[in-house]
Amino acid sequence: MSIFTRANIRTWSMLGSAGTFGQAAMGLPAINPETLIVTADLRNFSGLDRFAAAHPDRLINVGIAEQNMVGLAAGLCNEGFNVFATTYATFAAARSADPVRVNMGYMGLGVKLVGLGAGFSVGVLGPTHISLEDIAFMRAIPNMAVISPADCTETVKAVQALVNYPGPAYLRLGGNVPHPVVFAEDYEFCIGKAIRLRGGEDITIVATGPVVYESLQAAKLLEALGLRVGVVNMHTIKPLDTEMLREVYASARLVVTVEEHSILGGLGGAVAEHKCQFAATPPQLIIGVRDYFPHAGDYRHLLSETGLTAPQIATQIQSRWSTVA
Amino acid sequence: MMTHTSTHIATVQALESMAREMRHDIYRMGLQTGLNGAHFGGGLSLVEIMAVLYQSVMRVNPAQPRWPERDRFILSKGHGAMAYYAALKQVGFVTDEDLMTFKGNHTFLYGHPSMNPDKGIEFSSGSLGLGLALGVGTAMGLRKRGNHASRVFVLMGDGECGEGSVWESAASAAHFGLSNLVAIIDKNGLQYDGPTKDVLNMDGMAEKWESFGWQARTVDGHNLAELLDAFDNLGGKPTVIVANTVKGKGVSYMENNPAWHHNRLTQAQFDELTAAKAVNP
């Protein structure tokens, strides 16, 4: 029986992405009996209390020691285990950067590193916990897959896809609690295969993470103004779905990337790096967080401060469209 | 009680000969790097440790490099690579031809070890302070598999212990009771910029590890009998062997000389070392 029931999808949304990770983890040992989960003192924040009770031998809490966590997880991987490791996104990317680069990247050890509280998710805790550079770092590391789900349903999908994925990967989990629902029912998820959520011939928004929802809302607002706006959910930032991007360049007159991440080195950068190889492609508008440290604030406040709410996205697109059309 | 030293006499003689061969291979490897030079000091300080590990302590089999019950070795101080490769040649994981490609453009024997399980290299290293965490995960993984035969040996430098990550992993190993984990500190007292005492004083090394919940043994890291004893009867806790060594050991002008942390060997110097070996093989 599928777990993607309306009731579960509602529950996951109420839990938010971190809690949903813990729920998804419950089913992992049945899919891959080698599954272990390592955490750096974030067992409960990762929603893993039930997992720890059900599988005490599969949950390893290393305390507040992220570098050791990544190395330990890599050592377990090398002995044939399938290992997820959880910490805050900022610490996953920055505090344990060297073990990530050497153990996961260079050696290719298949740790699934879960960055919780990504973007503005724990924004009230301030810039030490606001993670806006993690995509840039992770995607620069050879061998690394980078996945950023649009909602909690997709979080479950991504976790299930990663449990038998052989290589190293970074799973970026953030968003608000409750988390708006993009996928209200079961669907096909494949690492590296972007999903077109909405057609539209004038403009295509390529978005990743929780702001996929805002992008869909923005597309509707623009539709009311007579613009035909498509939306693509680029849940995997690396490997980038270049086939989908080629279709987007061929069909749209303006490409817009939207991400809850710095405008430096994230999805916008990845698309621009790809697009610039081709002649006669549409211009690109990169919507993300400008190069600064936002002050502390709650999720909606920070989306608004950085111009990432649906009406703000729509306004930016409308303004840029006026120079294209 | 019979001392281990007396039981080890034959072994010690064989190890002395192995150590001599390894040193000579280090000079040969170093020479063929030419102007690039190599990490002589920190390689020469761990020759006896590597000889004892590979000849007498660890269970490894080059014919079955992925044998699940093998012992795992991690050279966390990756710049000790020349002693590692020389030991791998002695036990048959790599050939003399392989050694002579050291640091070449197409070699698998990088300046710092690069993961190559079929050649006996379990993990890559080079960035200091990362090996012990890999060792903790490996030791834990072996336990989870019910493998009580294999042990994990992690070789670090005393300068390397300046990395905070080492102490995260030290606490972790003791917390999880990983008695199948053995750390060896090649305490040669010198780092890149000078004496460890002056750069970042790590005096009381054994006491530091003991306070983290390890059992510590301190030995002369060039005394083969003492090293053999140190690896006997590993107990119920993770064990650290603090091996007092001399950086550049075996070459008078390299010993305790920071200039030989990384340097180039001339043909004349090499000839002199070879002549000395011929006189006292």
Interface residues (C-beta under 8 A of the other chain):
Chain A: L36 D57 I60 V62 G63 A65 Q67 N68 M69 V70 G71 L72 A73 A74 G75 L76 C77 N78 E79 G80 F81 D98 P99 V102 N103 Y106 M107
Chain B: M115 E122 F123 S124 G126 S127 G129 L130 L132 A133 L134 G135 V136 G137 T138 A139 M140 G141 L142 K144 R145 G164 S165 E168 S169 A171 S172 H175
